[in-house]
Amino acid sequence: MADQPEELIKKALRHYKNSCTLNDELCEKFVAVEIIRRIIGLAQLPLQIPLEKRVTLLKEAQKMLSN
């Protein structure tokens, strides 16, 4: 949602995993819930992204939760 490069996200996760354990499956589910919450929930952000991108993000979040 912040349009950050994928490598930056991977670097942050590597750094975090070096200092503590991280349950990848739980982390993915948390990310999915946060995407939904930030787009349609009570914690909506003033995002400047088009509706099509929001729909795509919501579909991706739904897929992440159903795995």
All heavy atoms as TSV, in Angstrom:
chain	resi	resn	atom	element	x	y	z
A	1	MET	N	N	0.820	-1.190	0.000
A	1	MET	CA	C	0.000	0.000	0.000
A	1	MET	C	C	0.864	1.254	0.000
A	1	MET	O	O	0.427	2.285	-0.455
A	1	MET	CB	C	-0.932	-0.006	1.208
A	1	MET	CG	C	-2.021	-1.044	1.089
A	1	MET	SD	S	-3.087	-1.321	2.531
A	1	MET	CE	C	-3.434	0.261	3.126
A	2	ALA	N	N	2.079	1.118	0.495
A	2	ALA	CA	C	2.985	2.269	0.531
A	2	ALA	C	C	3.857	2.334	-0.717
A	2	ALA	O	O	4.688	3.221	-0.832
A	2	ALA	CB	C	3.862	2.205	1.771
A	3	ASP	N	N	3.666	1.384	-1.633
A	3	ASP	CA	C	4.440	1.334	-2.873
A	3	ASP	C	C	5.942	1.376	-2.634
A	3	ASP	O	O	6.672	2.083	-3.303
A	3	ASP	CB	C	4.015	2.454	-3.830
A	3	ASP	CG	C	2.658	2.194	-4.449
A	3	ASP	OD1	O	2.325	1.013	-4.665
A	3	ASP	OD2	O	1.930	3.170	-4.714
A	4	GLN	N	N	6.389	0.597	-1.663
A	4	GLN	CA	C	7.820	0.472	-1.389
A	4	GLN	C	C	8.391	-0.661	-2.238
A	4	GLN	O	O	7.696	-1.615	-2.543
A	4	GLN	CB	C	8.057	0.184	0.094
A	4	GLN	CG	C	7.630	1.304	1.007
A	4	GLN	CD	C	8.414	2.583	0.728
A	4	GLN	OE1	O	9.625	2.566	0.636
A	4	GLN	NE2	N	7.702	3.676	0.595
A	5	PRO	N	N	9.660	-0.552	-2.598
A	5	PRO	CA	C	10.269	-1.632	-3.390
A	5	PRO	C	C	10.252	-2.952	-2.623
A	5	PRO	O	O	10.437	-2.977	-1.401
A	5	PRO	CB	C	11.711	-1.158	-3.602
A	5	PRO	CG	C	11.715	0.299	-3.273
A	5	PRO	CD	C	10.571	0.541	-2.337
A	6	GLU	N	N	10.045	-4.040	-3.357
A	6	GLU	CA	C	9.991	-5.372	-2.752
A	6	GLU	C	C	11.274	-5.677	-1.985
A	6	GLU	O	O	11.243	-6.283	-0.918
A	6	GLU	CB	C	9.756	-6.425	-3.843
A	6	GLU	CG	C	9.534	-7.811	-3.324
A	6	GLU	CD	C	8.188	-7.999	-2.635
A	6	GLU	OE1	O	7.245	-7.244	-2.929
A	6	GLU	OE2	O	8.089	-8.912	-1.789
A	7	GLU	N	N	12.415	-5.249	-2.510
A	7	GLU	CA	C	13.691	-5.516	-1.849
A	7	GLU	C	C	13.763	-4.832	-0.479
A	7	GLU	O	O	14.327	-5.380	0.464
A	7	GLU	CB	C	14.864	-5.065	-2.726
A	7	GLU	CG	C	16.213	-5.464	-2.181
A	7	GLU	CD	C	16.345	-6.955	-1.843
A	7	GLU	OE1	O	15.860	-7.799	-2.614
A	7	GLU	OE2	O	16.934	-7.271	-0.785
A	8	LEU	N	N	13.182	-3.667	-0.342
A	8	LEU	CA	C	13.164	-2.970	0.947
A	8	LEU	C	C	12.353	-3.761	1.981
A	8	LEU	O	O	12.763	-3.903	3.133
A	8	LEU	CB	C	12.591	-1.561	0.792
A	8	LEU	CG	C	12.508	-0.729	2.057
A	8	LEU	CD1	C	13.912	-0.450	2.601
A	8	LEU	CD2	C	11.786	0.575	1.780
A	9	ILE	N	N	11.255	-4.309	1.553
A	9	ILE	CA	C	10.406	-5.118	2.441
A	9	ILE	C	C	11.152	-6.379	2.863
A	9	ILE	O	O	11.168	-6.739	4.048
A	9	ILE	CB	C	9.070	-5.455	1.754
A	9	ILE	CG1	C	8.281	-4.170	1.504
A	9	ILE	CG2	C	8.256	-6.445	2.576
A	9	ILE	CD1	C	7.115	-4.320	0.562
A	10	LYS	N	N	11.792	-7.042	1.888
A	10	LYS	CA	C	12.551	-8.254	2.200
A	10	LYS	C	C	13.701	-7.947	3.162
A	10	LYS	O	O	13.974	-8.727	4.079
A	10	LYS	CB	C	13.082	-8.883	0.918
A	10	LYS	CG	C	12.008	-9.530	0.076
A	10	LYS	CD	C	12.587	-10.095	-1.208
A	10	LYS	CE	C	11.495	-10.706	-2.067
A	10	LYS	NZ	N	12.016	-11.218	-3.335
A	11	LYS	N	N	14.367	-6.824	2.948
A	11	LYS	CA	C	15.479	-6.428	3.821
A	11	LYS	C	C	14.980	-6.200	5.249
A	11	LYS	O	O	15.618	-6.630	6.219
A	11	LYS	CB	C	16.139	-5.162	3.284
A	11	LYS	CG	C	17.333	-4.709	4.075
A	11	LYS	CD	C	17.941	-3.457	3.461
A	11	LYS	CE	C	19.112	-2.970	4.304
A	11	LYS	NZ	N	19.696	-1.745	3.751
A	12	ALA	N	N	13.846	-5.538	5.389
A	12	ALA	CA	C	13.282	-5.286	6.719
A	12	ALA	C	C	12.934	-6.601	7.413
A	12	ALA	O	O	13.207	-6.768	8.609
A	12	ALA	CB	C	12.047	-4.394	6.607
A	13	LEU	N	N	12.345	-7.535	6.672
A	13	LEU	CA	C	11.997	-8.833	7.252
A	13	LEU	C	C	13.251	-9.613	7.649
A	13	LEU	O	O	13.278	-10.246	8.707
A	13	LEU	CB	C	11.139	-9.644	6.290
A	13	LEU	CG	C	9.685	-9.206	6.183
A	13	LEU	CD1	C	8.979	-9.953	5.050
A	13	LEU	CD2	C	8.951	-9.411	7.493
A	14	ARG	N	N	14.288	-9.580	6.811
A	14	ARG	CA	C	15.544	-10.261	7.158
A	14	ARG	C	C	16.131	-9.676	8.437
A	14	ARG	O	O	16.567	-10.406	9.330
A	14	ARG	CB	C	16.563	-10.127	6.022
A	14	ARG	CG	C	16.389	-11.107	4.904
A	14	ARG	CD	C	17.595	-11.134	3.968
A	14	ARG	NE	N	17.989	-9.836	3.463
A	14	ARG	CZ	C	17.540	-9.278	2.344
A	14	ARG	NH1	N	16.664	-9.920	1.609
A	14	ARG	NH2	N	17.964	-8.103	1.959
A	15	HIS	N	N	16.132	-8.357	8.531
A	15	HIS	CA	C	16.669	-7.686	9.715
A	15	HIS	C	C	15.878	-8.091	10.965
A	15	HIS	O	O	16.456	-8.398	12.009
A	15	HIS	CB	C	16.630	-6.175	9.522
A	15	HIS	CG	C	17.123	-5.395	10.692
A	15	HIS	ND1	N	18.449	-5.360	11.051
A	15	HIS	CD2	C	16.462	-4.647	11.602
A	15	HIS	CE1	C	18.585	-4.617	12.131
A	15	HIS	NE2	N	17.392	-4.174	12.483
A	16	TYR	N	N	14.556	-8.108	10.843
A	16	TYR	CA	C	13.708	-8.479	11.976
A	16	TYR	C	C	13.961	-9.926	12.388
A	16	TYR	O	O	14.097	-10.233	13.572
A	16	TYR	CB	C	12.236	-8.278	11.608
A	16	TYR	CG	C	11.303	-8.485	12.768
A	16	TYR	CD1	C	11.031	-7.451	13.652
A	16	TYR	CD2	C	10.696	-9.724	12.994
A	16	TYR	CE1	C	10.180	-7.636	14.724
A	16	TYR	CE2	C	9.849	-9.914	14.063
A	16	TYR	CZ	C	9.589	-8.874	14.926
A	16	TYR	OH	O	8.761	-9.063	15.986
A	17	LYS	N	N	14.040	-10.824	11.397
A	17	LYS	CA	C	14.237	-12.248	11.686
A	17	LYS	C	C	15.604	-12.526	12.303
A	17	LYS	O	O	15.777	-13.531	12.991
A	17	LYS	CB	C	14.061	-13.075	10.417
A	17	LYS	CG	C	12.618	-13.181	9.975
A	17	LYS	CD	C	12.510	-13.999	8.697
A	17	LYS	CE	C	11.078	-14.135	8.263
A	17	LYS	NZ	N	10.936	-14.973	7.062
A	18	ASN	N	N	16.579	-11.660	12.070
A	18	ASN	CA	C	17.899	-11.830	12.682
A	18	ASN	C	C	17.870	-11.549	14.182
A	18	ASN	O	O	18.716	-12.035	14.922
A	18	ASN	CB	C	18.935	-10.926	12.015
A	18	ASN	CG	C	19.360	-11.442	10.672
A	18	ASN	OD1	O	19.227	-12.619	10.373
A	18	ASN	ND2	N	19.862	-10.558	9.829
A	19	SER	N	N	16.908	-10.762	14.634
A	19	SER	CA	C	16.871	-10.404	16.053
A	19	SER	C	C	15.840	-11.184	16.862
A	19	SER	O	O	15.902	-11.191	18.081
A	19	SER	CB	C	16.628	-8.904	16.210
A	19	SER	OG	O	15.398	-8.541	15.637
A	20	CYS	N	N	14.881	-11.826	16.199
A	20	CYS	CA	C	13.884	-12.617	16.920
A	20	CYS	C	C	13.195	-13.580	15.956
A	20	CYS	O	O	13.357	-13.481	14.754
A	20	CYS	CB	C	12.865	-11.720	17.612
A	20	CYS	SG	S	11.912	-10.714	16.495
A	21	THR	N	N	12.418	-14.493	16.513
A	21	THR	CA	C	11.718	-15.446	15.661
A	21	THR	C	C	10.447	-14.811	15.107
A	21	THR	O	O	9.856	-13.928	15.727
A	21	THR	CB	C	11.349	-16.721	16.442
A	21	THR	OG1	O	10.536	-16.367	17.549
A	21	THR	CG2	C	12.581	-17.448	16.904
A	22	LEU	N	N	10.066	-15.270	13.929
A	22	LEU	CA	C	8.877	-14.748	13.285
A	22	LEU	C	C	8.136	-15.897	12.629
A	22	LEU	O	O	8.704	-16.639	11.823
A	22	LEU	CB	C	9.249	-13.700	12.230
A	22	LEU	CG	C	8.093	-13.082	11.446
A	22	LEU	CD1	C	7.225	-12.220	12.362
A	22	LEU	CD2	C	8.619	-12.251	10.292
A	23	ASN	N	N	6.882	-16.067	12.989
A	23	ASN	CA	C	6.039	-17.078	12.373
A	23	ASN	C	C	5.548	-16.497	11.047
A	23	ASN	O	O	4.699	-15.608	11.016
A	23	ASN	CB	C	4.871	-17.394	13.310
A	23	ASN	CG	C	3.935	-18.429	12.756
A	23	ASN	OD1	O	3.623	-18.444	11.564
A	23	ASN	ND2	N	3.451	-19.296	13.629
A	24	ASP	N	N	6.096	-17.010	9.929
A	24	ASP	CA	C	5.777	-16.458	8.610
A	24	ASP	C	C	4.291	-16.534	8.275
A	24	ASP	O	O	3.723	-15.598	7.720
A	24	ASP	CB	C	6.588	-17.169	7.524
A	24	ASP	CG	C	8.061	-16.821	7.592
A	24	ASP	OD1	O	8.390	-15.685	7.979
A	24	ASP	OD2	O	8.885	-17.684	7.242
A	25	GLU	N	N	3.656	-17.648	8.614
A	25	GLU	CA	C	2.233	-17.805	8.316
A	25	GLU	C	C	1.398	-16.793	9.102
A	25	GLU	O	O	0.500	-16.144	8.544
A	25	GLU	CB	C	1.781	-19.224	8.643
A	25	GLU	CG	C	0.326	-19.497	8.280
A	25	GLU	CD	C	-0.104	-20.922	8.611
A	25	GLU	OE1	O	0.758	-21.767	8.893
A	25	GLU	OE2	O	-1.320	-21.155	8.596
A	26	LEU	N	N	1.691	-16.632	10.375
A	26	LEU	CA	C	0.959	-15.669	11.196
A	26	LEU	C	C	1.214	-14.243	10.707
A	26	LEU	O	O	0.289	-13.421	10.648
A	26	LEU	CB	C	1.371	-15.811	12.660
A	26	LEU	CG	C	0.640	-14.930	13.655
A	26	LEU	CD1	C	-0.863	-15.195	13.624
A	26	LEU	CD2	C	1.194	-15.154	15.052
A	27	CYS	N	N	2.434	-13.953	10.318
A	27	CYS	CA	C	2.778	-12.626	9.809
A	27	CYS	C	C	1.977	-12.314	8.542
A	27	CYS	O	O	1.446	-11.223	8.392
A	27	CYS	CB	C	4.278	-12.550	9.530
A	27	CYS	SG	S	4.827	-10.943	8.939
A	28	GLU	N	N	1.875	-13.297	7.643
A	28	GLU	CA	C	1.120	-13.102	6.405
A	28	GLU	C	C	-0.352	-12.833	6.697
A	28	GLU	O	O	-0.970	-11.971	6.080
A	28	GLU	CB	C	1.269	-14.331	5.510
A	28	GLU	CG	C	0.635	-14.153	4.158
A	28	GLU	CD	C	0.918	-15.316	3.243
A	28	GLU	OE1	O	2.017	-15.357	2.680
A	28	GLU	OE2	O	0.023	-16.180	3.098
A	29	LYS	N	N	-0.911	-13.565	7.650
A	29	LYS	CA	C	-2.323	-13.352	8.016
A	29	LYS	C	C	-2.522	-11.970	8.634
A	29	LYS	O	O	-3.509	-11.291	8.368
A	29	LYS	CB	C	-2.797	-14.445	8.965
A	29	LYS	CG	C	-2.604	-15.843	8.418
A	29	LYS	CD	C	-3.876	-16.473	8.034
A	29	LYS	CE	C	-3.637	-17.922	7.625
A	29	LYS	NZ	N	-3.965	-18.191	6.280
A	30	PHE	N	N	-1.563	-11.545	9.455
A	30	PHE	CA	C	-1.632	-10.210	10.057
A	30	PHE	C	C	-1.604	-9.139	8.974
A	30	PHE	O	O	-2.374	-8.172	9.017
A	30	PHE	CB	C	-0.473	-10.011	11.036
A	30	PHE	CG	C	-0.449	-8.657	11.665
A	30	PHE	CD1	C	-1.268	-8.364	12.740
A	30	PHE	CD2	C	0.384	-7.664	11.178
A	30	PHE	CE1	C	-1.264	-7.110	13.317
A	30	PHE	CE2	C	0.392	-6.404	11.746
A	30	PHE	CZ	C	-0.431	-6.128	12.821
A	31	VAL	N	N	-0.724	-9.307	7.996
A	31	VAL	CA	C	-0.629	-8.353	6.892
A	31	VAL	C	C	-1.964	-8.283	6.155
A	31	VAL	O	O	-2.451	-7.191	5.832
A	31	VAL	CB	C	0.522	-8.734	5.934
A	31	VAL	CG1	C	0.450	-7.941	4.638
A	31	VAL	CG2	C	1.859	-8.534	6.603
A	32	ALA	N	N	-2.559	-9.441	5.895
A	32	ALA	CA	C	-3.840	-9.479	5.183
A	32	ALA	C	C	-4.921	-8.726	5.946
A	32	ALA	O	O	-5.673	-7.925	5.372
A	32	ALA	CB	C	-4.265	-10.930	4.951
A	33	VAL	N	N	-5.006	-8.959	7.244
A	33	VAL	CA	C	-6.012	-8.273	8.063
A	33	VAL	C	C	-5.753	-6.767	8.068
A	33	VAL	O	O	-6.685	-5.960	7.973
A	33	VAL	CB	C	-6.038	-8.846	9.498
A	33	VAL	CG1	C	-6.876	-7.985	10.420
A	33	VAL	CG2	C	-6.564	-10.268	9.475
A	34	GLU	N	N	-4.498	-6.375	8.140
A	34	GLU	CA	C	-4.161	-4.946	8.138
A	34	GLU	C	C	-4.536	-4.289	6.815
A	34	GLU	O	O	-5.023	-3.165	6.798
A	34	GLU	CB	C	-2.673	-4.730	8.422
A	34	GLU	CG	C	-2.331	-4.781	9.886
A	34	GLU	CD	C	-3.053	-3.713	10.697
A	34	GLU	OE1	O	-2.847	-2.505	10.444
A	34	GLU	OE2	O	-3.832	-4.076	11.588
A	35	ILE	N	N	-4.323	-4.984	5.711
A	35	ILE	CA	C	-4.714	-4.438	4.406
A	35	ILE	C	C	-6.208	-4.167	4.389
A	35	ILE	O	O	-6.664	-3.081	4.013
A	35	ILE	CB	C	-4.315	-5.402	3.268
A	35	ILE	CG1	C	-2.799	-5.400	3.097
A	35	ILE	CG2	C	-5.008	-5.017	1.965
A	35	ILE	CD1	C	-2.287	-6.491	2.169
A	36	ILE	N	N	-6.980	-5.150	4.820
A	36	ILE	CA	C	-8.441	-5.005	4.847
A	36	ILE	C	C	-8.841	-3.873	5.790
A	36	ILE	O	O	-9.654	-3.012	5.441
A	36	ILE	CB	C	-9.111	-6.334	5.252
A	36	ILE	CG1	C	-8.847	-7.386	4.173
A	36	ILE	CG2	C	-10.601	-6.144	5.498
A	36	ILE	CD1	C	-9.184	-8.805	4.582
A	37	ARG	N	N	-8.256	-3.861	6.968
A	37	ARG	CA	C	-8.585	-2.847	7.977
A	37	ARG	C	C	-8.254	-1.440	7.491
A	37	ARG	O	O	-9.012	-0.505	7.729
A	37	ARG	CB	C	-7.793	-3.176	9.238
A	37	ARG	CG	C	-8.211	-2.477	10.484
A	37	ARG	CD	C	-7.452	-3.073	11.669
A	37	ARG	NE	N	-6.165	-2.459	11.841
A	37	ARG	CZ	C	-5.936	-1.400	12.619
A	37	ARG	NH1	N	-6.936	-0.853	13.281
A	37	ARG	NH2	N	-4.744	-0.903	12.738
A	38	ARG	N	N	-7.150	-1.299	6.787
A	38	ARG	CA	C	-6.729	0.028	6.331
A	38	ARG	C	C	-7.484	0.515	5.103
A	38	ARG	O	O	-7.518	1.701	4.830
A	38	ARG	CB	C	-5.229	0.035	6.017
A	38	ARG	CG	C	-4.352	-0.300	7.189
A	38	ARG	CD	C	-4.519	0.694	8.305
A	38	ARG	NE	N	-3.682	0.342	9.436
A	38	ARG	CZ	C	-3.149	1.212	10.251
A	38	ARG	NH1	N	-3.386	2.494	10.101
A	38	ARG	NH2	N	-2.407	0.811	11.250
A	39	ILE	N	N	-8.111	-0.421	4.372
A	39	ILE	CA	C	-8.874	-0.009	3.186
A	39	ILE	C	C	-10.355	0.160	3.499
A	39	ILE	O	O	-10.969	1.144	3.079
A	39	ILE	CB	C	-8.674	-1.015	2.026
A	39	ILE	CG1	C	-7.215	-0.950	1.548
A	39	ILE	CG2	C	-9.618	-0.709	0.866
A	39	ILE	CD1	C	-6.883	-1.963	0.463
A	40	ILE	N	N	-10.950	-0.777	4.254
A	40	ILE	CA	C	-12.404	-0.698	4.475
A	40	ILE	C	C	-12.806	-0.706	5.944
A	40	ILE	O	O	-13.988	-0.610	6.249
A	40	ILE	CB	C	-13.148	-1.837	3.740
A	40	ILE	CG1	C	-12.707	-3.205	4.243
A	40	ILE	CG2	C	-12.995	-1.710	2.251
A	40	ILE	CD1	C	-13.494	-4.364	3.658
A	41	GLY	N	N	-11.850	-0.815	6.856
A	41	GLY	CA	C	-12.190	-0.912	8.273
A	41	GLY	C	C	-12.220	0.429	8.970
A	41	GLY	O	O	-12.209	1.495	8.344
A	42	LEU	N	N	-12.225	0.372	10.288
A	42	LEU	CA	C	-12.282	1.588	11.096
A	42	LEU	C	C	-10.977	2.375	11.084
A	42	LEU	O	O	-10.957	3.546	11.418
A	42	LEU	CB	C	-12.642	1.240	12.547
A	42	LEU	CG	C	-14.065	0.712	12.741
A	42	LEU	CD1	C	-14.272	0.290	14.190
A	42	LEU	CD2	C	-15.091	1.750	12.339
A	43	ALA	N	N	-9.889	1.737	10.684
A	43	ALA	CA	C	-8.580	2.398	10.686
A	43	ALA	C	C	-8.185	2.821	9.273
A	43	ALA	O	O	-7.031	2.739	8.889
A	43	ALA	CB	C	-7.532	1.469	11.275
A	44	GLN	N	N	-9.141	3.289	8.496
A	44	GLN	CA	C	-8.865	3.648	7.106
A	44	GLN	C	C	-7.811	4.745	7.017
A	44	GLN	O	O	-7.784	5.669	7.813
A	44	GLN	CB	C	-10.136	4.118	6.413
A	44	GLN	CG	C	-11.107	3.001	6.144
A	44	GLN	CD	C	-12.309	3.481	5.360
A	44	GLN	OE1	O	-12.195	4.338	4.512
A	44	GLN	NE2	N	-13.466	2.929	5.678
A	45	LEU	N	N	-6.973	4.588	6.010
A	45	LEU	CA	C	-5.950	5.588	5.735
A	45	LEU	C	C	-6.412	6.472	4.586
A	45	LEU	O	O	-7.155	6.031	3.718
A	45	LEU	CB	C	-4.639	4.897	5.334
A	45	LEU	CG	C	-3.971	4.039	6.399
A	45	LEU	CD1	C	-2.788	3.312	5.791
A	45	LEU	CD2	C	-3.517	4.897	7.560
A	46	PRO	N	N	-5.960	7.714	4.562
A	46	PRO	CA	C	-6.303	8.589	3.425
A	46	PRO	C	C	-5.428	8.234	2.220
A	46	PRO	O	O	-4.529	8.972	1.834
A	46	PRO	CB	C	-6.017	9.984	3.961
A	46	PRO	CG	C	-4.947	9.771	4.980
A	46	PRO	CD	C	-5.218	8.428	5.583
A	47	LEU	N	N	-5.673	7.066	1.647
A	47	LEU	CA	C	-4.844	6.558	0.555
A	47	LEU	C	C	-5.156	7.279	-0.750
A	47	LEU	O	O	-6.309	7.571	-1.041
A	47	LEU	CB	C	-5.075	5.059	0.377
A	47	LEU	CG	C	-4.738	4.176	1.572
A	47	LEU	CD1	C	-5.202	2.751	1.313
A	47	LEU	CD2	C	-3.256	4.214	1.857
A	48	GLN	N	N	-4.117	7.507	-1.506
A	48	GLN	CA	C	-4.268	8.131	-2.816
A	48	GLN	C	C	-4.068	7.085	-3.913
A	48	GLN	O	O	-3.326	7.296	-4.858
A	48	GLN	CB	C	-3.248	9.263	-2.963
A	48	GLN	CG	C	-3.366	10.357	-1.932
A	48	GLN	CD	C	-4.701	11.079	-2.014
A	48	GLN	OE1	O	-5.204	11.325	-3.101
A	48	GLN	NE2	N	-5.278	11.399	-0.877
A	49	ILE	N	N	-4.724	5.935	-3.740
A	49	ILE	CA	C	-4.606	4.878	-4.744
A	49	ILE	C	C	-5.962	4.676	-5.410
A	49	ILE	O	O	-7.005	4.850	-4.780
A	49	ILE	CB	C	-4.079	3.554	-4.143
A	49	ILE	CG1	C	-4.975	3.054	-3.017
A	49	ILE	CG2	C	-2.656	3.698	-3.669
A	49	ILE	CD1	C	-4.585	1.705	-2.450
A	50	PRO	N	N	-5.940	4.321	-6.684
A	50	PRO	CA	C	-7.212	4.151	-7.406
A	50	PRO	C	C	-8.023	2.966	-6.882
A	50	PRO	O	O	-7.494	2.053	-6.253
A	50	PRO	CB	C	-6.780	3.919	-8.854
A	50	PRO	CG	C	-5.328	3.653	-8.835
A	50	PRO	CD	C	-4.784	4.107	-7.519
A	51	LEU	N	N	-9.291	3.009	-7.184
A	51	LEU	CA	C	-10.213	1.963	-6.753
A	51	LEU	C	C	-9.761	0.586	-7.230
A	51	LEU	O	O	-9.836	-0.395	-6.479
A	51	LEU	CB	C	-11.622	2.267	-7.255
A	51	LEU	CG	C	-12.715	1.266	-6.897
A	51	LEU	CD1	C	-12.840	1.119	-5.385
A	51	LEU	CD2	C	-14.032	1.670	-7.514
A	52	GLU	N	N	-9.277	0.492	-8.462
A	52	GLU	CA	C	-8.834	-0.791	-9.004
A	52	GLU	C	C	-7.717	-1.395	-8.160
A	52	GLU	O	O	-7.696	-2.599	-7.909
A	52	GLU	CB	C	-8.349	-0.630	-10.452
A	52	GLU	CG	C	-9.428	-0.190	-11.419
A	52	GLU	CD	C	-9.672	1.331	-11.399
A	52	GLU	OE1	O	-8.780	2.102	-10.977
A	52	GLU	OE2	O	-10.768	1.741	-11.789
A	53	LYS	N	N	-6.785	-0.563	-7.705
A	53	LYS	CA	C	-5.669	-1.036	-6.865
A	53	LYS	C	C	-6.213	-1.506	-5.512
A	53	LYS	O	O	-5.757	-2.507	-4.966
A	53	LYS	CB	C	-4.645	0.075	-6.699
A	53	LYS	CG	C	-3.567	-0.196	-5.706
A	53	LYS	CD	C	-2.334	-0.720	-6.340
A	53	LYS	CE	C	-1.265	-0.852	-5.266
A	53	LYS	NZ	N	-0.022	-1.298	-5.749
A	54	ARG	N	N	-7.182	-0.787	-4.975
A	54	ARG	CA	C	-7.791	-1.189	-3.700
A	54	ARG	C	C	-8.454	-2.555	-3.828
A	54	ARG	O	O	-8.311	-3.415	-2.957
A	54	ARG	CB	C	-8.816	-0.161	-3.245
A	54	ARG	CG	C	-8.214	1.156	-2.849
A	54	ARG	CD	C	-9.311	2.173	-2.568
A	54	ARG	NE	N	-8.760	3.502	-2.517
A	54	ARG	CZ	C	-8.878	4.320	-1.495
A	54	ARG	NH1	N	-9.567	3.954	-0.440
A	54	ARG	NH2	N	-8.334	5.510	-1.530
A	55	VAL	N	N	-9.169	-2.757	-4.920
A	55	VAL	CA	C	-9.842	-4.040	-5.151
A	55	VAL	C	C	-8.804	-5.151	-5.272
A	55	VAL	O	O	-8.966	-6.230	-4.685
A	55	VAL	CB	C	-10.740	-3.972	-6.412
A	55	VAL	CG1	C	-11.240	-5.353	-6.817
A	55	VAL	CG2	C	-11.907	-3.021	-6.178
A	56	THR	N	N	-7.730	-4.887	-5.996
A	56	THR	CA	C	-6.657	-5.878	-6.141
A	56	THR	C	C	-6.057	-6.223	-4.786
A	56	THR	O	O	-5.839	-7.398	-4.469
A	56	THR	CB	C	-5.569	-5.350	-7.091
A	56	THR	OG1	O	-6.155	-5.092	-8.368
A	56	THR	CG2	C	-4.426	-6.333	-7.232
A	57	LEU	N	N	-5.782	-5.218	-3.969
A	57	LEU	CA	C	-5.223	-5.452	-2.637
A	57	LEU	C	C	-6.173	-6.266	-1.771
A	57	LEU	O	O	-5.752	-7.175	-1.045
A	57	LEU	CB	C	-4.895	-4.125	-1.955
A	57	LEU	CG	C	-3.674	-3.390	-2.486
A	57	LEU	CD1	C	-3.635	-1.964	-1.936
A	57	LEU	CD2	C	-2.403	-4.129	-2.120
A	58	LEU	N	N	-7.458	-5.950	-1.835
A	58	LEU	CA	C	-8.442	-6.695	-1.044
A	58	LEU	C	C	-8.527	-8.153	-1.489
A	58	LEU	O	O	-8.634	-9.053	-0.655
A	58	LEU	CB	C	-9.812	-6.025	-1.122
A	58	LEU	CG	C	-9.930	-4.705	-0.375
A	58	LEU	CD1	C	-11.237	-4.003	-0.723
A	58	LEU	CD2	C	-9.824	-4.924	1.125
A	59	LYS	N	N	-8.442	-8.391	-2.790
A	59	LYS	CA	C	-8.465	-9.770	-3.293
A	59	LYS	C	C	-7.218	-10.520	-2.845
A	59	LYS	O	O	-7.295	-11.697	-2.474
A	59	LYS	CB	C	-8.593	-9.778	-4.814
A	59	LYS	CG	C	-9.981	-9.423	-5.294
A	59	LYS	CD	C	-10.070	-9.424	-6.803
A	59	LYS	CE	C	-11.474	-9.047	-7.248
A	59	LYS	NZ	N	-11.600	-8.984	-8.707
A	60	GLU	N	N	-6.059	-9.867	-2.886
A	60	GLU	CA	C	-4.829	-10.489	-2.417
A	60	GLU	C	C	-4.916	-10.817	-0.931
A	60	GLU	O	O	-4.499	-11.894	-0.494
A	60	GLU	CB	C	-3.628	-9.577	-2.675
A	60	GLU	CG	C	-3.239	-9.482	-4.131
A	60	GLU	CD	C	-2.113	-8.502	-4.378
A	60	GLU	OE1	O	-1.373	-8.152	-3.433
A	60	GLU	OE2	O	-1.957	-8.077	-5.532
A	61	ALA	N	N	-5.474	-9.903	-0.156
A	61	ALA	CA	C	-5.633	-10.131	1.282
A	61	ALA	C	C	-6.559	-11.320	1.542
A	61	ALA	O	O	-6.295	-12.150	2.403
A	61	ALA	CB	C	-6.158	-8.875	1.964
A	62	GLN	N	N	-7.629	-11.392	0.780
A	62	GLN	CA	C	-8.563	-12.508	0.931
A	62	GLN	C	C	-7.861	-13.833	0.635
A	62	GLN	O	O	-8.036	-14.817	1.365
A	62	GLN	CB	C	-9.753	-12.334	-0.007
A	62	GLN	CG	C	-10.784	-13.420	0.101
A	62	GLN	CD	C	-11.917	-13.252	-0.884
A	62	GLN	OE1	O	-11.773	-12.569	-1.908
A	62	GLN	NE2	N	-13.042	-13.871	-0.591
A	63	LYS	N	N	-7.039	-13.867	-0.412
A	63	LYS	CA	C	-6.288	-15.078	-0.756
A	63	LYS	C	C	-5.324	-15.450	0.368
A	63	LYS	O	O	-5.187	-16.618	0.729
A	63	LYS	CB	C	-5.476	-14.836	-2.030
A	63	LYS	CG	C	-5.932	-15.617	-3.217
A	63	LYS	CD	C	-4.928	-15.509	-4.333
A	63	LYS	CE	C	-5.556	-14.756	-5.476
A	63	LYS	NZ	N	-4.676	-14.598	-6.621
A	64	MET	N	N	-4.661	-14.458	0.931
A	64	MET	CA	C	-3.707	-14.710	2.009
A	64	MET	C	C	-4.401	-15.320	3.220
A	64	MET	O	O	-3.855	-16.188	3.886
A	64	MET	CB	C	-2.998	-13.399	2.403
A	64	MET	CG	C	-2.052	-12.889	1.335
A	64	MET	SD	S	-1.587	-11.149	1.536
A	64	MET	CE	C	-0.611	-11.205	3.011
A	65	LEU	N	N	-5.613	-14.880	3.501
A	65	LEU	CA	C	-6.339	-15.394	4.657
A	65	LEU	C	C	-6.908	-16.791	4.417
A	65	LEU	O	O	-7.088	-17.548	5.363
A	65	LEU	CB	C	-7.465	-14.443	5.043
A	65	LEU	CG	C	-7.034	-13.140	5.700
A	65	LEU	CD1	C	-8.212	-12.197	5.855
A	65	LEU	CD2	C	-6.387	-13.420	7.037
A	66	SER	N	N	-7.160	-17.132	3.166
A	66	SER	CA	C	-7.752	-18.438	2.904
A	66	SER	C	C	-6.711	-19.533	2.765
A	66	SER	O	O	-7.062	-20.709	2.701
A	66	SER	CB	C	-8.603	-18.381	1.629
A	66	SER	OG	O	-7.806	-18.088	0.498
A	67	ASN	N	N	-5.439	-19.189	2.744
A	67	ASN	CA	C	-4.374	-20.213	2.660
A	67	ASN	C	C	-4.174	-20.892	3.984
A	67	ASN	O	O	-4.327	-20.443	5.012
A	67	ASN	CB	C	-3.061	-19.603	2.192
A	67	ASN	CG	C	-3.125	-19.212	0.734
A	67	ASN	OD1	O	-3.922	-19.726	-0.014
A	67	ASN	ND2	N	-2.274	-18.295	0.349
